[in-house]
């Protein structure tokens, strides 16, 4: 984030989409909204790696299907490199073959391009805070797609782990979870590690999807 004296730090972004008109629209939208700053753009996943490496943004808005390098491969490579940026997928596609690979690759969230602007702004803010963001349509698809057998007794979530997962599903940060449950952030991270292992997931978004699928989250 870029700090301005006397104001809240601006959330910095990189826009990745193969359509210039889409990038222009997003740039104009975020430039006009206080609290955001667009640092760079890329037309495909390969170029995105270079732009993100040079600018180190807080959030990357990533399309998926792009000539010259798709979004899923770029997300996976950013994850492999340990990039600080959170990736928020913004695409027109919500098919099974698009949603799950993007989340598994390390995307923090997944929105469709028909999302209202205020929803998009809120999603970027949430992503910058490390919270998972899934559009209702995508969440529904993930719940349908991620079908796993009921967990054996030795891998069932404990009562505390269920509490943590419920808070994660609400978009609560680790710090907020720690305050709510009167535990340390380190303990929250330990619970999340156990939750991911028991649910067979790699991140918060996938854990929430599996939690809904298994009925843990109702």
N, C-alpha and C positions, 0 to 999 in steps of 0.2 A: 504494500500500500504506500502511496505517496502522501506525505504529511504536509499540510499547510498550517502555518502558525495560527493558532486560535480557532482551528476548525477540525472537524472529524477527518481522519485520513481518507483519501479517495481510494476506492477499489480500482485496481488497474486490470485491464483486459487485453487479450489478443483475440481477434476475430478470425475464424477459419471457415471459409465457405468458397466454393468454386464459382459462385455467381456474384459478379461485382455489384449488381444492384442490391443484393441482399446485404453484402458488407457495407455498402453506402448507407442503406437504411438503418442498419444496426449502429453504425458509427454515429449517424445523426441523432438517433434515439438516445444513446448513452451520453453523447456530448452535451445534449440539451438537458440532461437530468443531473442535478447536483449530486456529488458523491461518487462519480465514476470518471475514469480516464482511460481512453483507448490508446494503447501504446503501439500497436502494430496489427497487421493483417497478413493472411496467407490464403492462397487459393487451393492448397491441397495439404495432405498430411505430412508429406516430406518437407515442404517449405515451412510448415508449422513448427517442426522440430527446431529449425534454425532460428525462426523468429522468437519462439518461446525461450530458447537458450540465450538470445541476445538481450531480451527485455525482462525476463523473469517476472511475468505478471502474477497477480493474485489468482485470476480466473481465466480459463480458455473456453470460449464458446466454440464448440467443435461440431461441424457437420460430419456426416458419416460417408456418404457415397460421393466421392470426388475423383475425377480423372487425375492420374499422376500420383495418387497416394491417398488411400482411404483413411477415415477417422479412427477406426478401431485399431489399426496397426500403429497409428501415431499415439493413441492413448496408451497402448501397451508399451511402446518405447519410452514415452515420458515416465511411465510408472517404473520401468526398468532403470532409468537414469536417476530416479529419485527426485524428479522435478518438484519444486515447491508448489507450483500452480495446481489448482483444482480444476478438473475438466468437467464442464457442463455441456452435455450433448444437446444441440439444438437442430432438429432435423424434421423432415416431413414424414419420415418412415417410423412406424411403430410395429413392424412385423417381428415375429419371434426370432428370425435370423438376424435382426438388427439390434434389438434391445438387449438381450442377454449377453452377447459377446462384448458389447460396449461396457456394460456394468462389470462383467468379469475382467475386462482389460484394465479397469481401474477408474472408470468415470464416477464422479461424485454424484451426478444427477443426470436426468434425461427428460427433456421437454420437447414438445412438438412446436413447430413454427407458427401454429395458429393460437398459441398462448397469448392472452392479453398482455399488454406492455407492463402493467403493474405486477402481474404474476412473474414476468421475466425479470424485472428489477429485484423482486423479493427473492427469486431463485438464485440470482447472482450473489446477492448479499448472504444468503444462506450457505451457498457453496464456498464463498470466501471465508466463512466461519467454520468450514469443515463439516457442515450438516448435509445430509443426503436429501436430494430433491427428486421426486418422481411425479410426473403428471398422472392424473387418475387413470387415463387410458393405458399408460405404460405400466403402472402398478398392477392393474388388472391383468395385463398380458403376462407380466412376470409371475404373478401368482398362479396363473394357468400353466405357464411354461415350466416353472421350476417344480417338478413333481418328484418328491422323494418319499421313501417309505417312512412310516412312523418311527421315531427314534427309539432304539432299545433303551431299557431302563438305565443302563450305565452311561448313556449319552443324553439323557433328558436334562433340560435346563433346571437349575435349582431355582428356588423362589426368588432369591436375590438377582440371579441372572435374568429371570423373566421381568423383574422390575426394571432392570437396566435396558432390556430390549424394548419394553413399552416406551420408555423415555426417549430412546433412540428413534423410534418410529414417529415420535412427536417432533423430531428435529432438534432435540435438546443437545447442547454441547457437552463434552466431558466435564468441563468445569461446573456447568449447571447441574449435571447429574450428581456430581460429587456433593454439591451443596444441598440438593434435594434429599439425598439418601444419607447425608452426614458421614461420608467416607472420603478418602483422599482420591485425587485424580489418578494416582498410580494404581489404586485398587480398582477404579473404573476401567482402566486400560487392561488390567488382568482379567476382569470379568468379560470384557469384550473379546479378548484372546480366546477364552474358554468358550464363549458363545459361538464365535466363528468356527472353532474346531468342531464343536458338537453339531452345528448346523451344516458343516461342510461348505462354508462360504469364505470369501476373502475380504469382504468389506461390509460397511454398515448398510448400504443400500440392498445388497444381496441378502444380508441377514434379515432385514425387515421383510423382504419379499418371501423368504422361506418361512419366517415367523407367521405371516398371514396364511401361507399355504398350509401349514401344519395346524392352524387353529390356535397357536400360542398367543396371537394378538387379536383373536376374535374374528 
